[in-house]
Amino acid sequence: MSRFIRRRPVISLLLMLLLALLGWVWHERVALWAFPDIISAYTAKEYCSCRYVMGNDVEYCHSYVKQWLPASGFTDDPAGKRVMVSGMGRSNSAVWMGERQGCRLEP
């Protein structure tokens, strides 16, 4: 093995980095698995709060919740004050509960 390292130091370094990356991914697997759900939940909740709690216009709220990873589906129901967002294969919705409660994610 030490002969391989001496003969191919760049490949050896890349293999060690790959092993370290795989170890980190395994260690953080629960958080990484939850990440796709966070994108749509954050967008739905923050848009609902921006639009129905703060009373901002549609264009402003869309720019307010814009993220690096875009949502694939977005539905705003002004009559029911409900927002549904899909992104990265997950969907979440938020609804306006009232003046004192604001918006809440739906289970």
Secondary structure in CASP SS format (residue, H / E / C, confidence):
PFRMAT SS
TARGET T0000
AUTHOR 0000-0000-0000
METHOD secondary structure of the structure
MODEL  1
M C 1.00
S H 1.00
R H 1.00
F H 1.00
I H 1.00
R H 1.00
R H 1.00
R C 1.00
P H 1.00
V H 1.00
I H 1.00
S H 1.00
L H 1.00
L H 1.00
L H 1.00
M H 1.00
L H 1.00
L H 1.00
L H 1.00
A H 1.00
L H 1.00
L H 1.00
G H 1.00
W H 1.00
V H 1.00
W H 1.00
H H 1.00
E C 1.00
R H 1.00
V H 1.00
A H 1.00
L H 1.00
W H 1.00
A H 1.00
F H 1.00
P H 1.00
D H 1.00
I H 1.00
I H 1.00
S H 1.00
A H 1.00
Y H 1.00
T H 1.00
A H 1.00
K H 1.00
E H 1.00
Y H 1.00
C H 1.00
S H 1.00
C H 1.00
R H 1.00
Y H 1.00
V H 1.00
M C 1.00
G C 1.00
N C 1.00
D C 1.00
V H 1.00
E H 1.00
Y H 1.00
C H 1.00
H H 1.00
S H 1.00
Y H 1.00
V H 1.00
K C 1.00
Q C 1.00
W C 1.00
L C 1.00
P C 1.00
A C 1.00
S C 1.00
G E 1.00
F E 1.00
T E 1.00
D E 1.00
D E 1.00
P C 1.00
A C 1.00
G C 1.00
K C 1.00
R E 1.00
V E 1.00
M E 1.00
V E 1.00
S E 1.00
G E 1.00
M C 1.00
G C 1.00
R E 1.00
S E 1.00
N E 1.00
S E 1.00
A E 1.00
V E 1.00
W E 1.00
M E 1.00
G E 1.00
E C 1.00
R C 1.00
Q C 1.00
G E 1.00
C E 1.00
R E 1.00
L E 1.00
E C 1.00
P C 1.00
END
